[in-house]
C-alpha cells in the first residue's frame, strides 16, 4: 500500500538523469506519478 503524499528529493545527478530520460530514473518517475509525489530539486 502506498500512503500519500510523498516527497522525493532529487540531487543534481538524479535531476540530470531525469532531464535526459535515463533508464535509471524510470522507476522513480513511475513511483512519483503513481503516488502523486512531489519532486524537489536540491
C-alpha positions as CSV (number, residue, x, y, z in Angstrom):
1,X,0.0,0.0,0.0
2,X,1.2,3.5,-0.8
3,X,0.4,6.2,1.7
4,X,0.2,9.8,0.3
5,X,1.7,12.3,0.0
6,X,5.3,11.5,-0.7
7,X,8.2,13.8,-1.3
8,X,11.1,12.8,-3.5
9,X,14.3,14.9,-3.2
10,X,16.5,14.8,-6.3
11,X,20.1,15.7,-6.1
12,X,22.0,17.2,-9.1
13,X,22.9,13.8,-10.6
14,X,19.3,12.5,-10.3
15,X,17.9,15.7,-11.8
16,X,20.3,15.5,-14.7
17,X,19.4,11.8,-15.3
18,X,15.7,12.7,-15.2
19,X,16.2,15.5,-17.7
20,X,17.9,13.2,-20.2
21,X,15.3,10.5,-19.5
22,X,17.9,7.9,-18.3
23,X,16.7,4.4,-17.6
24,X,17.9,4.7,-14.0
25,X,15.3,7.2,-13.3
26,X,12.3,5.4,-14.9
27,X,11.4,3.6,-11.7
28,X,11.5,6.8,-9.6
29,X,9.5,8.7,-12.2
30,X,6.9,5.9,-12.3
31,X,6.7,5.8,-8.4
32,X,6.3,9.6,-8.3
33,X,3.5,9.6,-10.8
34,X,1.6,6.7,-9.2
35,X,1.8,8.0,-5.7
36,X,1.1,11.7,-6.5
37,X,4.5,12.5,-5.1
38,X,6.1,16.0,-5.1
39,X,9.5,16.1,-6.7
40,X,12.0,18.5,-5.2
41,X,15.4,19.5,-6.5
42,X,18.3,20.1,-4.1
